[in-house]
Amino acid sequence: MTGEKKVLGFEIKPTSWIVYSSFHPEANIWSGLVSMQPQNQSLWPSPMSAGLNYAHTVFEGMKAFRHQSGEIFLFRPRNHAERFGRSLKGLAMPYFPESKFLMAVQSVVVGNAEFVPNYREGSLYIRPIAWPGDKLGYGHYQKLPHTAAFYCSPVGNYYTEGLKPISVYVAREMTRAMPGGVGSYKCAGNYVISSMAKLLAEQNGCQDALFLDGKTQSHIEELGGANIFAIKNNVLYTPILRDTILPGITRRSIMTLAKAELRMKVCERDISVEQLAAADEVFASGTAAVITPIGSVKNGKTIYTINNGEVGQITIKLYDLLTGIQYGDVPDKFGWLMKAIF
Ligand code: PLP
């Protein structure tokens, strides 16, 4: 990227192109990909869109990284395509073919290559999103036209302080997802409560909220936009996936790295707030959050400090491994990278 050096945050910055496709229900087909400038009004969802009115919208969040060689690589794009498909199916929306997803992601990177930050200065965040057309009443939208768009923005850290521990607030007043709901899909509606819980957390002097299971409030589930891990006696623990938790691709990557590279035991199970508070290290994981250490947990009036509020050694190792693979400094043994531009 050209211009003066600034620390990138996670706010959206303008880029040149959005790639989109429209679904034609009568032919049961997604159109060829079209590149458009973001200000093109035909991309905007109409005020009558079921996506806007009923939050019946599915999206993904993934990243492209510039290596030292200058080449640009996508991180686990097939897994994001797969999860996009799973979320669409979960919301009874038309299947989006993996090959088209990969082509769209590559096209949006090619069109906006100048915005991909330099090696280790950030990444290009790519947001595939799909929504149905207009419908006044709620219902199912299978027979409606749909739009899928792929936009992007250069980003830096999601949590502005980088690899500095954050504080989380246990949001007992709120429930992110209930069994039988849509919590495991990446759909717009889920983020209404994430946003309100973040506000609640900030009102309680913390940076983000941690949700408990809605039914029993006895175990932790995830943050508003990230999964959670705890380390105790060299074992890596994370909540077991249910239909109330988003199956994070970073989560999966961390579990693989801990097992294969750090020879750690990995255990998916229910974790209580007290067990979390007694952990040696705690961190959040996500495409945006990468690996973000958690230094304190506020539960009601009690504040638990984790690892003296410092970043743990295993957290650092996992962060270095993950970002090392993403930036091309650690061999990509697991085949997670795909060249964005050929
Ligand atoms: N949980 C929620 C609710 C999220 O929004 C995200 C971010 O996408 C994650 C977890 C982490 O998922 P991933 O690692 O695939 O980005």
Boltz pocket constraint, residues with backbone or C-beta under 6 A from the ligand:
constraints:
  - pocket:
      binder: B
      contacts: [[A, 61], [A, 183], [A, 222], [A, 223], [A, 224], [A, 225], [A, 226], [A, 227], [A, 246], [A, 247], [A, 248], [A, 249], [A, 250], [A, 251], [A, 285], [A, 286], [A, 287], [A, 288]]
      max_distance: 6.0
